[in-house]
Every structure is written in structure tokens, then in C-alpha cells.
Amino acid sequence: MNSEQWIDKADNYIMKTYGRYPLVPVRGEGCHLWDADGRKYLDFLAGVAVNNLGHCHPKVVAALQKQAAQLIHCSNYYHIPQQIELAELLCDNSFADRAFFCNSGAEANEAAIKLARKYSREKFGTDRFEIITALASFHGRTMATVSATGQEKVQKFFDPLLHGFKHVPFNDADALRRAISPLTCAVLLEPVQGEGGVVIPSAGYLREVRKICDDNNLILIFDEVQVGVGRTGKLFAYEHFGITPDIMTLAKALAGGAPIGTMLARGDIAESFGPGTHGSTFGGNPLVAAAGIAALRTILEDGILENTEKMGNYLVAGLNKLKEKFPCILDVRGIGLMIGMELSISGGDIVKEALAEGLLLNVAQDRVLRFVPPLIVGKNEIDDMLEILTAILKKTQLSL
Ligand SMILES: *Cc1c(COP(=O)(O)O)cnc(C)c1O
């Protein structure tokens, strides 16, 4: 079937939860995708920061193929070697002592919310349950994570929301301090906001947040679902800020495109999750965990972090040159290959035109073009992207 036929069929069978673009990718390799008509696309969205190693990285493919032939799934009633090994890799390379595995970012945050409440109650008293999160944050689409998310557009239609979440402006330590009450048990933040429009906090903010949490016996949870696993040029974004969280959630890029989520925690906090307190049928099953090991090892051992930093600087420099030429560009900001370009106009049409030109991009908060290419991206691909974008901006500028 060709793309048009697939899209017609989707119209009949698939729930319309996404405003999908008219693209039907059927094959991927590195930074490129091919659609059902054989057309090639340059992918600067990477499954929204999932395909950090590009599409079908040979080491991830090999790990999946090998594991699929050996054991795809077994219950968490038993010990799973691949899961244990992935947990060890994550703990050896982070602040954390223990890992819990699930299947998505939202689920990882659900686990973090449950663990923070349970630990805090056991340690500090039964009335502590409130969690402070940031405005313009994004933590997922389940009821608890929708309640945690600081965006009305995600929450409307779904009242009553889960009780016990308070939202404060991001990058404002005083606002956080004021929001704390005797009921507060934790602070949940993305160290760099993704869906909020690639918002990088000031250098001192997260250190201040850490201190506020320490002073008030609050658990600091970092949602690194989007910025973790190499995206910012370090394995985890918190490493840029000279502090550590108490709990961290990961998902998106962790298993090279296989669905996985994890919640990592400091040992004493992790103790609160005993048998029967939390669980997941598929969480960390042999297949996804094998992919996770392959993806994480590759990121750690194949120079991916160095490339991310180098190519991030190269891409930001290229975008800053565009900023000098096009007045509709207000700001270019980035950390590693997590890059946003804020416009004075809506970015929706630019994304559509880019697609027509064979370039996949994305827009956050309507006006921030988001560039999250695979971390294996090279100068050639960045140059190709900039050339397409320049042509589109020229046309856009003329029509303003
Ligand atoms: C994508 C995302 C989530 C939700 O992840 P799902 O796997 O879609 O549930 C949560 N937090 C952040 C920061 C994200 O970017």
C-alpha cells in the first residue's frame, strides 16, 4: 500500500488522539527515514528524542534479534538477568543505587510519585503527600502525571485531577520556597523543560532547588525522560548543574527505540518500595532490557556524548547565523542536541513546509522550533538541515 492508502485506512480505524502529519515511515537508518512511497526524509525529531542512536542502530538491532530468539518475556516474579545488568549500568553511571523498570515516561513518573509519597509518610509523618511541580512542565498523560503537568491544555476535560499537586513558575526559586507547606513531600522538575519549549534554567536555580529540598526534607525528583541518556551531551542533564536528585525518571531514549521506562533512586528511599508496593507486567522484560544494555553501552563507549556536544555547538552556531538574517527568530538556545529556536510567529507552517521538503522537525508551545536529532548526527546532515530551513525562512519572511 502507498502512503495515501495507509492514511485513508488510518482515518477509519485509529483514534484521532494525535494531529498526525501525512507521513508513513516504513524504514529507518541513522538520521534518515523512508516513507511508504520510497521517499527519503532527514529526521531532526528522532521520535521526539527517542532515537538518540539514530534509526536501527546495528548494536541495538543485534541485541533485539539475539534476545528475541532466546527469551522475549518472563514475569517479574522471577529474576531477569538483562534487567539486572541494565540496572547495574544505570546505577554505576549515576547517583542512584536502585532501579525500578516500567514501560514509559509517564509510568516512571507515576512510580516516582508513589515512592516519594510512601517514603515521605514513613519517614516524616502521614500528612505529607503534596508534590510541587513547574508551570509549562510535561510529565505524561496518565491521571497522576496529567495532574503533575503544569499545562492547562493537558488537564482540561479530565477533572477531577489527582489531589496534591501545586504548580510554580520554573526557574524561580523564591516561588518554590513560598509554595512549600507542612504537607509538601517532594519537588518534581525537568532539569531542562522539553515540551515547555526547551527552557534551560539559570546556573544557580537547580542548586538553589537542591538546597531548598535539603532544608525542608523534600525529595527532589528529576524527570529526565526527554533530556536523559545523552541528549544534553552528558549522560544525564543533572550532571551539568553540579547537584544530584534523589529520584530520577528515564524513558524515551533508554532502549534505542524499544519501549522502556525506569525510576532510579537513592538507596534509603528505594527501601520504601517493598514486595507488593508497585509493579509492572512488562517492566524491564528481557527483550527491552537487552536493547537498553546495548543502547546505553553504545552511548557510553562509542563517543556519542562527545559528538553530541560538538554537533550541538555546530548546530547552535548555524541557527544563530540564521537569527542574524531573519528577524522572526527571537532566540536560539540549546544544551547538547536539545535545541530550541523561538520565533515571533507560529512555527506550525514551517514544520509543514519542512516535511514537504523532506525534513522532520517539531514545534513546542506553538512558537519554539525544536531540534532533537539523533546524537550520531554529523556536520553534513546539519548543513543539509540548515539549507532546507534557510529556504523556508526566506519564503516565510517574504510573506510576513
Ligand atoms: C515524553 C515525556 C514524558 C512522557 O513519556 P511517555 O513515554 O510518553 O509516557 C514525561 N516527561 C517528559 C519530560 C517527557 O518528555
The ligand as a MOL file (V3000), in Angstrom:
LIG
                    3D

  0  0  0     0  0            999 V3000
M  V30 BEGIN CTAB
M  V30 COUNTS 15 15 0 0 0
M  V30 BEGIN ATOM
M  V30 1 C 7.7530 12.3380 26.8340 0
M  V30 2 C 7.8220 12.7890 28.2380 0
M  V30 3 C 7.0860 12.1400 29.2610 0
M  V30 4 C 6.0660 11.0670 28.9710 0
M  V30 5 O 6.6450 9.9300 28.4430 0
M  V30 6 P 5.6880 8.7780 27.8260 0
M  V30 7 O 6.6590 7.6900 27.4800 0
M  V30 8 O 5.0360 9.3850 26.6280 0
M  V30 9 O 4.7270 8.4080 28.8530 0
M  V30 10 C 7.2790 12.5390 30.5640 0
M  V30 11 N 8.1430 13.5260 30.8610 0
M  V30 12 C 8.8600 14.1670 29.9280 0
M  V30 13 C 9.8160 15.2340 30.3250 0
M  V30 14 C 8.7220 13.8340 28.5750 0
M  V30 15 O 9.3890 14.4890 27.6450 0
M  V30 END ATOM
M  V30 BEGIN BOND
M  V30 1 1 1 2
M  V30 2 1 2 3
M  V30 3 2 2 14
M  V30 4 1 3 4
M  V30 5 2 3 10
M  V30 6 1 4 5
M  V30 7 1 5 6
M  V30 8 2 6 7
M  V30 9 1 6 8
M  V30 10 1 6 9
M  V30 11 1 10 11
M  V30 12 2 11 12
M  V30 13 1 12 13
M  V30 14 1 12 14
M  V30 15 1 14 15
M  V30 END BOND
M  V30 END CTAB
M  END
